Amino acid sequence: MLNVEAEPLVLAFKREVAKMRDREAPELEIQAMLEFVEQSIRWRDGEKNRERLVSALRTAAGLSH
């Protein structure tokens, strides 16, 4: 289960991915955005449940874990 602070991030990410898919963005563009967000999360100090958050973002993007 994600912490309360992470849920809005996942929902916002899912909306952005949906917009990208609506405009038929290539999968590489979606993958690049996901990788950027993952790196941003990993650089943050004190973030608990990082792997759960990254997993939730990958699921939101429709990409494999």
CYANA upper distance limits for C-alpha pairs under 8 A (distance plus 0.5 A):
  1 MET  CA     52 ARG  CA      7.95
  2 LEU  CA      6 ALA  CA      6.61
  2 LEU  CA      7 GLU  CA      6.90
  2 LEU  CA     49 ASN  CA      7.67
  2 LEU  CA     52 ARG  CA      7.16
  2 LEU  CA     53 LEU  CA      7.12
  3 ASN  CA      7 GLU  CA      7.21
  3 ASN  CA     49 ASN  CA      8.29
  4 VAL  CA      8 PRO  CA      8.25
  5 GLU  CA      9 LEU  CA      8.05
  6 ALA  CA     10 VAL  CA      6.95
  6 ALA  CA     53 LEU  CA      7.36
  7 GLU  CA     11 LEU  CA      6.76
  8 PRO  CA     12 ALA  CA      6.54
  9 LEU  CA     13 PHE  CA      6.53
 10 VAL  CA     14 LYS  CA      6.57
 10 VAL  CA     53 LEU  CA      8.14
 10 VAL  CA     56 ALA  CA      7.22
 10 VAL  CA     57 LEU  CA      6.31
 10 VAL  CA     60 ALA  CA      7.58
 11 LEU  CA     15 ARG  CA      6.81
 11 LEU  CA     60 ALA  CA      8.49
 12 ALA  CA     16 GLU  CA      6.81
 13 PHE  CA     17 VAL  CA      6.69
 13 PHE  CA     57 LEU  CA      7.51
 13 PHE  CA     60 ALA  CA      7.64
 13 PHE  CA     61 ALA  CA      8.31
 14 LYS  CA     18 ALA  CA      6.68
 14 LYS  CA     57 LEU  CA      8.03
 14 LYS  CA     60 ALA  CA      5.54
 14 LYS  CA     61 ALA  CA      6.90
 15 ARG  CA     19 LYS  CA      6.80
 16 GLU  CA     20 MET  CA      6.73
 17 VAL  CA     21 ARG  CA      6.63
 17 VAL  CA     30 ILE  CA      7.33
 17 VAL  CA     60 ALA  CA      8.07
 17 VAL  CA     61 ALA  CA      6.42
 18 ALA  CA     22 ASP  CA      6.59
 19 LYS  CA     23 ARG  CA      6.92
 20 MET  CA     24 GLU  CA      6.69
 20 MET  CA     25 ALA  CA      5.71
 20 MET  CA     30 ILE  CA      7.82
 21 ARG  CA     25 ALA  CA      6.09
 25 ALA  CA     29 GLU  CA      6.93
 25 ALA  CA     30 ILE  CA      7.69
 26 PRO  CA     30 ILE  CA      7.30
 27 GLU  CA     31 GLN  CA      6.53
 28 LEU  CA     32 ALA  CA      6.52
 29 GLU  CA     33 MET  CA      6.80
 30 ILE  CA     34 LEU  CA      6.72
 30 ILE  CA     61 ALA  CA      7.72
 31 GLN  CA     35 GLU  CA      6.63
 31 GLN  CA     63 LEU  CA      8.41
 32 ALA  CA     36 PHE  CA      6.70
 33 MET  CA     37 VAL  CA      6.78
 34 LEU  CA     38 GLU  CA      6.57
 34 LEU  CA     57 LEU  CA      7.75
 34 LEU  CA     58 ARG  CA      7.63
 34 LEU  CA     61 ALA  CA      7.98
 35 GLU  CA     39 GLN  CA      6.64
 36 PHE  CA     40 SER  CA      6.71
 37 VAL  CA     41 ILE  CA      6.72
 38 GLU  CA     42 ARG  CA      6.73
 38 GLU  CA     54 VAL  CA      6.62
 39 GLN  CA     43 TRP  CA      6.68
 40 SER  CA     44 ARG  CA      7.09
 41 ILE  CA     47 GLU  CA      7.99
 41 ILE  CA     50 ARG  CA      7.56
 42 ARG  CA     47 GLU  CA      8.35
 42 ARG  CA     50 ARG  CA      7.55
 49 ASN  CA     53 LEU  CA      6.80
 50 ARG  CA     54 VAL  CA      6.61
 51 GLU  CA     55 SER  CA      6.46
 52 ARG  CA     56 ALA  CA      6.59
 53 LEU  CA     57 LEU  CA      6.68
 54 VAL  CA     58 ARG  CA      6.70
 55 SER  CA     59 THR  CA      6.70
 55 SER  CA     65 HIS  CA      6.78
 56 ALA  CA     60 ALA  CA      6.61
 57 LEU  CA     61 ALA  CA      6.66
 58 ARG  CA     62 GLY  CA      6.68
 58 ARG  CA     63 LEU  CA      5.70
 58 ARG  CA     64 SER  CA      7.01
 58 ARG  CA     65 HIS  CA      6.80
 59 THR  CA     63 LEU  CA      6.43
 59 THR  CA     64 SER  CA      7.58
 59 THR  CA     65 HIS  CA      8.01
